[in-house]
């Protein structure tokens, strides 16, 4: 997947994979799967409290275009890709890595900023509405059929 047996990045392969994810030639399932693999790669260092190694992985991935990929994929219509993108972005920005943040900031200064912000805002609003609806439905079920409501909590 772009990572050798020593845990080092194969930058050529990773750059190619990120390009394929971004250019739309892969299915949503494959995109989401690759994003989850990228997330695992970064998170393995977090779990072992290897801050320097995690920071290095974040910077390498940002240098290969990961922040640009995140901005592009947040706009993907598939919910699974969006969720995997947010999880990857969380790992990519974990710890306040200023190099990665600067990379994102530079990309957001481009013309794509408005569509990114609009799409992200719309998806967050949709998610909030879904959560509110779910909460209302759960309250209704709990009130009308307490035994079922207890199982859902």
N, C-alpha and C positions, 0 to 999 in steps of 0.2 A: 504493500500500500504506500510505498514511498519512505519506509522506515526500515533500516537494516537491522541485523541481529544485535548490534550494539546500541540500538535506540537512536541512531543518527538519521537525519533526514536525507532522502535522496531528492535534492531540490529540483532536478529536471523532471522527475516523475510527478512530484507534488504539484509543480507548476502546470504540467500537462493536465493532471486531474482537476485542478481548480479551473482551468480553462474549459474543460469539458462540462463541468458543473455549470459554469456561467453561460456558456454559449447555447444551452438548451438542447444539446444532442443526447442527453441522458434522461431516462425516465425519472419521475418524482421519487420513486422508491430507491433508485440507485443514488440519486442526489442526497436523499435523507440518510442513507446508509453510509455514504462517504463522509458526510458531515459528522455523523456520530463517531466514526472512526477517528476523524481529526480531533474531535472533542476528547475522546479517550486518550489519545496521544498526549495532549496537553495535561489532562487531569491526572495522568499517572504520576506526574511529578508533584502535583498538589497533594495527592494522597500520601506520598512518601516525604512530604515537607521539604522537597528539593526546590527551594525557591529560585536559586540561580539557574537550574536546569529548566524549570518551567518558564522563566523569563526568557531564556535563550530560545526555547521552542516557540514562544509567542512572537518574538522578534523575527525569527527566521520565517515563520508562516506569514507574518505581516509583510515582510520583504518580498515574498513570493506572490503577493496580491490577495491575501486572505481578507483584509478589511474591505477591499473593493468587491470581493466576492460576497461578503456579508451584506453590503449595501445593495447589491444587485438581487440577492436571494430573498431579502426581506420583502421584496416586491413580487415574489413568486406566488401564484394563486393557490398552490397546493398547501393545505394546512400542515401536513406532515413535514414538508420542506421548510415552511415558516418556523415550526416548532424546533426542528433540528438546527436551523440557522440561529435562532435565539440561544439555544443551548451552547452552540459552538462559539457564538459571540461572547457569551458570558465567560467561557473559559479563556477566550482570546484576550479579553480585557481584565481578567481576574488579577487582583493585586494592584491595580492602578498603573499598569505598565505605560509610562509616558511615551515611549517610542511607538507603541501600538496605537495609543490615543492620537498622537500626532499624525500617524498614517491615515487614520479615519478622518481626522479633521481636514487634512489636505484633500481627501477625496470628496468630502462634503462641501468644499468650497467650489466644486464644479457645478455645472448646469443640472446635474441629476439630483441635486439636493431637494428641490421642491417635490418631485415625485416620490423620493424616499420618505420624506417627512409626512407627506399626505398619506401614502400607503401604510406606513407604520402606524400613524394616528388612527386611520380607519380600522386597521386590524385590532388595535388595542380597544377601541370603542366596541367593536363587534364582540370581542372576548369578554369585555365587562358586561355587555348586555346578556350574553349567553350565561355567564355566572349568576347574574341577577335572576334570570329566568329559572335556572336550575335551583337556586335557593328558594324561590317562590314555589316551585313544584315540590321540592322536598318538604317545605312547610305544609303545603296542602296535603301531601301523602301522610305526613306525621300526624296531622289533625284528624284526617278521615280514617286512617288505618294505622294506629300507633305501632302495631306489631311489625308492619312492613317498614315504617319510618325508623324504628330502632335498628333494623338490619342495615339500613342505608347510612347510618351515622358512623 
